[in-house]
Amino acid sequence: MIVRQQGGLTEFIPSPREKRDGVIRDNALELMANLDARLQRIEMELDLPSEEAAAFTEIMKRIQQEETETRRINRKLLDSGVSHTERI
C-alpha cells in the first residue's frame, strides 16, 4: 500500500502488485466456476460419481455469497462517505 499525505489528508493507494492481485482475485472465482462446470459435464458423460463435484459446487456457492456480501458492505461504506482517504 502506498501512503501519500497532503495537507490534513492521508491517501492510501494500492500498489501495482495489490492491483494485480485484485484482478486475479476478481477473475479467479469465475475461472474456477467455469472449470467446475466443464468437469461436471465430463463426469456426467463418463458416468463418474458426483459427490465430490456436488461438494465443490456448494463450496463455490458459499464463496460467491461471501464475495457478494463483501461487495455490498464495501459499496455501503463508500456510499456513506467512508473511503480510502481519511482526515487526520
Secondary structure, DSSP 8 states (H G I E B T S, - for coil): -EEEEETTEEEEE--HHHHHHHHHHHHHHHHHHHHHHHHHHHHHHTT---HHHHHHHHHHHHHHHHHHHHHHHHHHHHHTT--SEEE-
